[in-house]
């Protein structure tokens, strides 16, 4: 087995549930930039590799696996999990966080203009994610389901084009990156979600909601980019190959 430092962040996250928390702590992006090895990510982030390795070692020794072994889920099961867990979470949280960003910006924006910028950026995150989830639920996930059903049945399924799901997947990956970048900007504007001493309760609540939201988004995007999409693409290639073989 490769040493931990040479493994990719996206793969390490799947080993134990607490590893994502260690990466969050050191701001090691395991979703949109999860293809980097641990060593590369630590160098880029200016974090001591040895310190992170020690914490990962502690996590690895802990008993208990994630309740769900995501690596064993099929693409259809992953789509269902993502919808039930993450899409539901996003839809539940958006209205409250939007109301809090607006309230705090209105009350304190004159003295803290960054609160107005946070409200504007959050509005973009909310609008983008709503549109993004609708596309996944109505276009990409049903396509993935078709490909897997055909793969499972071994039928020769007539894919309308060679890159049937590759194109929507590329588009979804770009949108993930955009949402991740906006949340990173919000994190910076909030000084890592640290409210000033004089912050009111809503302000404090807002920053803790934003922090939790970003962490959920990282897990959500990681499941799609590094598990669902590669599995679905692999099935698409296999189905297309058998379809070609039948035609030839
Ligand atoms: Fe997505």
Boltz pocket constraint, residues with backbone or C-beta under 6 A from the ligand:
constraints:
  - pocket:
      binder: B
      contacts: [[A, 132], [A, 136], [A, 172], [A, 176], [A, 220], [A, 221], [A, 224]]
      max_distance: 6.0
